Amino acid sequence: MTITTESTSANESADGKEPAISVRNLWKIFGPTPNGVVGTPFAELSRTDLLKETGCVAAVRDVSFDVADGEVFVVMGLSGSGKSTLVRCLTRLIEPTSGQVLIEGEDVLAASASRLRQLRRTKFSMVFQHFGLLPHRSIIDNIAYSLEVNGMKKDKRHARANEVIELVGLTGYANHYPEQLSGGMQQRVGLARALAVNPEVMFLDEPFSALDPLIRRDMQNEIVRLHHDLNTTMVFITHDLAEAMRVGDRIAIMRDGAMVQIGTPTELVLNPADDYVADFTNDIPKSHVLCVQDIARPIGDRSASTTQPIESDVIVRSVMHRIMSDPDPIKVIKNGQVVGVVGREELTTVFADDVKKELTA
């Protein structure tokens, strides 16, 4: 059985609209002669050879991609792949060597120092792995700090801070201090602070990697919930593929400063661009990623089960036992319309290993 997936180009937004973020030919070279690399034969050298020949390191190498409005775009890779440098270049915490970064149509790299400060205060926010909370300020004042910097009066900024306190599940903790909160709660404060300015874009640089596994999962759920409620565009950096699969609409995998592949979780699992990507996705069961619609067949002349249909966007794993226990294929519906059927044949063809694990669990 052949499964096809619809690829989303790195050069167009997921829905065909004007992208929220557009990155073109972005480079960041560290070393003595950064401007002597881009556009020269040195740019074609491997990272090791470039360092040997010039003393320079290409931390970000000719990167181009778009992020659609309201999309969670995950960038992942091993340590040293360039993902954290990339996100800092997008916000100019690190100055890129060359390229273009447009956020909501505005060229961030061309912005003056004063305009850049304004953009950071109003248009985009950043959440770091280390929370950076002010220990002498209460939670409400930590969250309201960005609004204070913007000149908002105390009563208004506290009103807004209380709104986001409720949004991130910290009701009742407004007058506490950071040291009185757990690590997960402190990270919620960091999220609330970033959300307080109602940003159009959020950048999150491995925000949960310092947290315990259970707290980390809770925070991943929080990101999914907040994105569902607010539809904010997010660029999320992680080295954890399971986390990327959980929170991301699309995932970009980096190696040695370059983008290796950009795609949906389904595309990466089913159609890895090379062995490097395949190694990343090898331990992710397909049934945890694919939706029922990804494996459904046309109903044709097959007799279908009379049981309750399955919605097309349901993850296969959650209905695997039901499909395997029904002797007839089950109808798959989307927006109330039958779009196909799925049965034992589809599961055993596509998920042979996954089915064995699930049915013997």
C-alpha positions as CSV (number, residue, x, y, z in Angstrom):
1,M,0.0,0.0,0.0
2,T,1.3,3.4,-0.9
3,I,0.7,6.4,1.3
4,T,1.1,9.9,-0.2
5,T,1.5,13.1,1.7
6,E,1.1,16.6,0.5
7,S,4.4,18.4,0.8
8,T,4.6,22.0,2.0
9,S,7.3,24.0,0.4
10,A,9.8,25.9,2.5
11,N,9.1,28.9,0.3
12,E,5.4,29.2,0.8
13,S,3.1,29.4,3.8
14,A,1.0,26.5,4.7
15,D,-2.3,28.1,3.6
16,G,-1.1,30.1,0.7
17,K,-1.5,33.5,2.5
18,E,1.2,36.0,3.1
19,P,3.6,34.4,5.6
20,A,4.0,35.8,9.1
21,I,7.8,35.2,8.9
22,S,9.8,35.0,5.7
23,V,13.5,34.1,5.9
24,R,15.7,34.2,2.8
25,N,19.4,33.1,2.4
26,L,20.2,33.7,6.0
27,W,23.9,33.3,7.0
28,K,25.7,33.7,10.3
29,I,29.5,33.3,10.1
30,F,31.6,33.5,13.3
31,G,35.3,34.2,12.9
32,P,37.9,36.7,11.7
33,T,36.6,37.3,8.2
34,P,32.8,36.6,8.2
35,N,32.1,38.8,5.1
36,G,34.8,36.9,3.1
37,V,32.8,33.6,3.1
38,V,29.3,34.3,1.8
39,G,29.3,34.4,-2.0
40,T,32.7,32.9,-2.4
41,P,34.0,29.3,-3.0
42,F,34.6,29.1,0.8
43,A,30.8,29.0,1.3
44,E,30.7,25.5,-0.4
45,L,33.2,24.0,2.1
46,S,32.1,21.7,4.9
47,R,32.1,23.1,8.4
48,T,35.4,21.4,9.2
49,D,37.1,22.5,6.0
50,L,35.8,26.0,6.4
51,L,37.3,26.3,9.9
52,K,40.6,24.9,8.7
53,E,40.8,27.2,5.7
54,T,39.5,30.5,7.1
55,G,39.2,30.1,10.9
56,C,35.4,30.8,10.5
57,V,32.4,28.7,11.5
58,A,29.1,28.8,9.5
59,A,26.6,28.6,12.4
60,V,23.7,29.3,10.0
61,R,24.2,28.4,6.4
62,D,22.0,29.8,3.6
63,V,18.7,29.1,5.4
64,S,15.4,30.0,3.8
65,F,11.8,29.2,5.0
66,D,8.4,30.7,5.6
67,V,6.2,30.4,8.7
68,A,2.4,30.8,8.1
69,D,0.3,33.1,10.2
70,G,-0.9,31.1,13.2
71,E,1.6,28.2,12.6
72,V,3.8,26.5,15.2
73,F,7.0,26.1,13.3
74,V,9.5,23.8,15.1
75,V,13.3,24.0,14.5
76,M,15.2,21.0,15.8
77,G,18.6,19.4,15.6
78,L,21.5,18.1,17.6
79,S,23.7,20.3,19.8
80,G,25.7,22.5,17.5
81,S,23.3,22.3,14.6
82,G,22.6,26.0,14.6
83,K,19.0,26.1,15.8
84,S,19.5,28.5,18.7
85,T,21.8,30.7,16.7
86,L,19.1,30.8,14.0
87,V,16.3,32.0,16.4
88,R,18.6,34.6,17.8
89,C,19.3,35.9,14.3
90,L,15.6,36.2,13.6
91,T,15.3,38.6,16.5
92,R,18.7,40.1,16.1
93,L,20.0,39.1,19.5
94,I,22.8,37.9,17.2
95,E,23.4,40.0,14.1
96,P,23.2,37.8,10.9
97,T,26.1,38.1,8.4
98,S,23.7,38.3,5.5
99,G,20.2,37.5,4.3
100,Q,16.7,38.8,4.9
101,V,14.2,38.3,7.7
102,L,10.7,39.7,7.2
103,I,8.2,39.6,10.1
104,E,4.7,40.6,9.1
105,G,6.3,42.0,6.0
106,E,8.8,44.2,7.8
107,D,12.5,43.7,7.2
108,V,13.9,43.2,10.7
109,L,17.5,43.3,9.6
110,A,17.0,46.8,8.1
111,A,15.4,48.1,11.3
112,S,17.1,50.9,13.2
113,A,18.1,50.3,16.9
114,S,15.1,52.2,18.1
115,R,12.7,50.5,15.8
116,L,14.2,47.1,16.8
117,R,13.5,47.9,20.4
118,Q,9.9,48.8,19.5
119,L,9.5,45.5,17.6
120,R,10.7,43.5,20.6
121,R,8.4,45.3,22.9
122,T,5.2,45.1,20.8
123,K,5.4,42.7,17.8
124,F,7.4,39.7,19.0
125,S,8.3,38.1,22.3
126,M,10.9,35.5,23.3
127,V,10.9,32.7,25.9
128,F,14.2,31.2,26.9
129,Q,15.3,28.0,28.6
130,H,16.4,30.0,31.6
131,F,13.4,31.9,32.9
132,G,15.2,35.2,33.7
133,L,12.6,36.2,36.3
134,L,13.3,39.2,38.6
135,P,13.6,37.7,42.1
136,H,12.7,40.9,43.9
137,R,9.4,41.4,42.0
138,S,6.1,39.6,42.6
139,I,4.7,37.4,39.9
140,I,2.3,40.0,38.7
141,D,5.1,42.6,38.4
142,N,7.3,40.2,36.6
143,I,4.6,39.6,34.1
144,A,3.8,43.3,33.8
145,Y,7.4,44.3,33.4
146,S,7.3,44.4,29.6
147,L,4.2,46.6,29.8
148,E,5.9,48.9,32.3
149,V,8.8,49.3,29.9
150,N,6.3,50.3,27.2
151,G,5.0,53.0,29.5
152,M,1.7,51.5,30.4
153,K,0.2,52.8,33.7
154,K,0.2,50.4,36.7
155,D,-3.6,49.8,36.9
156,K,-3.8,48.9,33.2
157,R,-0.7,46.7,33.1
158,H,-1.8,44.9,36.3
159,A,-5.2,44.3,34.6
160,R,-3.5,42.8,31.6
161,A,-1.1,40.8,33.8
162,N,-4.1,39.3,35.6
163,E,-5.6,38.2,32.3
164,V,-2.6,36.3,31.3
165,I,-2.1,34.9,34.8
166,E,-5.5,33.2,34.4
167,L,-4.6,32.2,30.9
168,V,-1.6,30.2,31.9
169,G,-3.1,28.7,35.0
170,L,-1.5,30.8,37.7
171,T,-4.6,32.2,39.3
172,G,-3.9,32.9,43.0
173,Y,-0.2,33.3,42.6
174,A,-0.1,37.0,41.5
175,N,1.5,38.2,44.8
176,H,4.0,35.3,45.2
177,Y,7.7,35.6,44.4
178,P,9.6,33.5,41.9
179,E,11.5,31.5,44.6
180,Q,8.1,30.4,46.0
181,L,7.2,28.6,42.7
182,S,8.2,25.3,41.2
183,G,10.3,25.2,38.0
184,G,7.2,24.5,35.9
185,M,5.3,27.4,37.4
186,Q,8.2,29.7,36.9
187,Q,8.2,28.8,33.2
188,R,4.5,29.6,33.1
189,V,5.4,33.1,34.4
190,G,7.9,33.3,31.5
191,L,5.2,32.4,29.1
192,A,2.8,34.9,30.7
193,R,5.4,37.7,30.5
194,A,5.8,37.0,26.8
195,L,2.1,36.9,26.2
196,A,1.4,40.1,28.1
197,V,2.2,42.3,25.1
198,N,-0.1,40.3,22.9
199,P,2.7,39.6,20.4
200,E,2.1,38.7,16.8
201,V,5.0,36.2,16.9
202,M,6.6,34.2,19.8
203,F,10.0,32.7,19.7
204,L,10.7,29.9,22.2
205,D,14.3,28.6,22.5
206,E,14.2,25.2,24.2
207,P,11.9,26.6,26.9
208,F,11.3,23.3,28.6
209,S,14.6,21.4,28.4
210,A,15.5,22.2,32.0
211,L,12.3,20.8,33.4
212,D,11.5,17.4,34.8
213,P,9.8,15.0,32.3
214,L,6.3,15.2,33.8
215,I,6.4,19.0,34.1
216,R,7.8,19.2,30.6
217,R,4.8,17.3,29.3
218,D,2.4,19.6,31.1
219,M,4.1,22.6,29.6
220,Q,3.9,21.0,26.1
221,N,0.2,20.6,26.7
222,E,0.1,24.2,27.8
223,I,1.7,25.4,24.5
224,V,-0.8,23.3,22.5
225,R,-3.7,24.8,24.5
226,L,-2.5,28.4,24.3
227,H,-1.9,28.0,20.5
228,H,-5.4,26.7,20.1
229,D,-6.9,29.5,22.2
230,L,-4.8,32.4,20.8
231,N,-3.6,31.2,17.3
232,T,-0.3,33.0,17.8
233,T,2.5,32.3,15.4
234,M,5.3,30.5,17.1
235,V,8.9,29.5,16.3
236,F,9.8,26.7,18.7
237,I,13.3,25.4,19.2
238,T,14.0,22.0,20.6
239,H,16.3,19.0,20.3
240,D,13.6,16.6,21.3
241,L,11.7,15.0,18.4
242,A,8.8,13.8,20.5
243,E,8.3,17.3,21.7
244,A,8.6,18.6,18.1
245,M,6.0,16.1,17.0
246,R,3.7,17.1,19.8
247,V,3.6,20.9,19.4
248,G,4.6,21.5,15.8
249,D,2.5,22.0,12.7
250,R,5.7,21.7,10.6
251,I,9.2,20.8,11.6
252,A,12.6,21.9,10.2
253,I,15.6,19.7,10.9
254,M,19.0,21.3,10.9
255,R,22.5,19.9,10.6
256,D,25.8,21.9,10.6
257,G,23.9,25.2,10.2
258,A,21.8,24.1,7.2
259,M,18.2,23.0,6.8
260,V,18.0,19.3,5.9
261,Q,14.3,18.9,5.6
262,I,11.1,20.9,6.3
263,G,7.7,19.1,6.6
264,T,4.8,18.0,8.7
265,P,5.4,15.3,11.2
266,T,3.7,12.8,8.8
267,E,6.1,13.8,6.0
268,L,9.2,13.5,8.1
269,V,8.2,10.1,9.4
270,L,7.1,8.6,6.0
271,N,9.4,10.4,3.6
272,P,12.7,11.3,5.4
273,A,15.0,13.3,3.1
274,D,18.1,11.3,4.0
275,D,19.6,8.9,6.6
276,Y,20.1,11.7,9.0
277,V,16.4,12.5,9.2
278,A,15.5,8.8,9.1
279,D,17.7,8.3,12.2
280,F,15.8,11.1,13.9
281,T,12.4,9.7,13.2
282,N,13.3,6.0,13.6
283,D,12.0,5.6,17.1
284,I,8.7,7.4,16.5
285,P,5.9,4.9,15.8
286,K,3.9,5.8,12.7
287,S,0.7,5.2,14.5
288,H,1.5,8.0,16.9
289,V,1.8,10.5,14.1
290,L,-0.5,9.6,11.2
291,C,-4.2,10.5,11.2
292,V,-6.9,8.1,10.0
293,Q,-7.2,10.1,6.8
294,D,-3.6,9.4,5.9
295,I,-4.3,5.7,5.5
296,A,-8.0,5.6,4.5
297,R,-8.9,4.0,1.1
298,P,-11.9,4.9,-1.1
299,I,-15.0,3.0,-0.1
300,G,-15.6,1.6,-3.6
301,D,-17.7,-1.5,-3.5
302,R,-16.3,-2.6,-0.1
303,S,-19.0,-3.3,2.6
304,A,-18.5,-0.9,5.5
305,S,-19.2,-1.4,9.1
306,T,-22.4,0.0,10.5
307,T,-20.6,1.2,13.7
308,Q,-19.9,4.8,14.5
309,P,-17.7,6.4,11.8
310,I,-14.2,7.8,12.7
311,E,-13.3,11.4,12.2
312,S,-10.6,11.8,9.6
313,D,-8.2,13.8,11.9
314,V,-8.1,11.2,14.7
315,I,-4.6,9.8,15.4
316,V,-4.5,6.2,14.4
317,R,-3.1,4.9,17.7
318,S,-6.2,6.0,19.6
319,V,-8.5,3.9,17.4
320,M,-6.2,1.0,16.5
321,H,-7.9,-1.5,18.8
322,R,-11.4,-0.6,17.5
323,I,-10.3,-1.0,13.9
324,M,-8.7,-4.3,14.5
325,S,-11.7,-5.7,16.4
326,D,-14.2,-4.8,13.7
327,P,-14.5,-7.4,10.9
328,D,-15.5,-4.8,8.4
329,P,-13.7,-1.5,7.4
330,I,-15.0,1.5,9.3
331,K,-16.2,4.7,7.5
332,V,-14.0,7.8,7.8
333,I,-15.7,11.1,7.8
334,K,-14.6,14.7,7.4
335,N,-17.1,17.6,8.0
336,G,-19.9,15.0,8.1
337,Q,-19.0,13.5,4.7
338,V,-17.7,10.0,4.1
339,V,-14.2,10.3,2.6
340,G,-13.1,6.7,2.8
341,V,-12.8,3.6,4.9
342,V,-10.1,2.1,7.1
343,G,-9.8,-1.5,8.3
344,R,-7.5,-4.3,9.3
345,E,-5.9,-4.4,5.9
346,E,-4.7,-0.8,6.1
347,L,-3.4,-1.2,9.6
348,T,-1.5,-4.5,9.0
349,T,0.0,-3.1,5.8
350,V,1.2,0.2,7.2
351,F,1.7,-0.5,10.9
352,A,2.7,-4.1,11.2
353,D,5.2,-3.5,14.0
354,D,3.0,-0.9,15.7
355,V,-0.1,-3.2,15.7
356,K,1.9,-6.0,17.3
357,K,3.1,-3.7,20.1
358,E,-0.4,-2.2,20.7
359,L,-2.3,-5.5,20.7
360,T,0.2,-7.2,23.1
361,A,0.5,-4.2,25.4
